[in-house]
Amino acid sequence: MFELFADSTPNARKVSIMLEEINEDYKVSLIDIDKGEQFSEDFKKISPFSKIPVLKNLKTGESYFESGAILIYLANYSGDFYGENKDLTNQWLMIQMAYVGPMIGQHHQFHHYHPGKSSFGEERYFQIAKTIYERLDNHLSHNEYLAKTYSIADIATFPWIARHPIHDIGLKNYSYLTRWYNLIKIRPAVLKGYDLFKKDEFPPLV
């Protein structure tokens, strides 16, 4: 059994979706980032940079931080969802970790949460987010999934695209990305994992 320390963020949902996909029992412990609970001394012991999520294996006592690293751990642990080509899966997972998540995260901050603070920031990250949509759509025009077969690369990327209503880019304008999104959001494990705190939350419609 696992314990997932999390709040309702895309990075946390990556892990809960993966846990559902591999059919592992887990409990969720809230780390309220709005209250700054991630900065507590106790949490820093398992997350050096005060970031969620953290996953603890309750059988071994070992804990794991950084969502991408957690997905790799769970893929190896379960022997599943690493795709037919690990190298290819790793490349698309790193794209999410290093580019898709951080850049769309900045778009959230400037465009949605703090509009009017910086016109430069708003325009810069809007255009980067739009480029991400375009690049993903182009790749998915000749691939069903990011690394050919459904894998941790898709699980990592999906929760960020699921925030499309606040991006104001128009997911429906990207037909291949929309097809991919709709294909993933109906998976039973994705629906269960997305509803992290069991509040009847579902991936937004396109």
Buried (B, 14 or more C-beta within 10 A) or exposed (E): EBBBBBBBBBBBBBBBBBBBBBEBEBEBEBBEBEEEBBEEEEBEEBBEEBBBBBBBBEEEEEBBBBBBEBBBBBBEEBEBBBBEEBEBBBEBBBBBBEBBBBBBBBBBBBBBEEEEEEEEBBEBBBEBBBEBBBBBBEBBEEBEBBBBBBBBBBBBBBBBBBBBEEBEBEBEEBEBBBBBBEBBBEBEBBBBBBBBEEEEEEBBEB
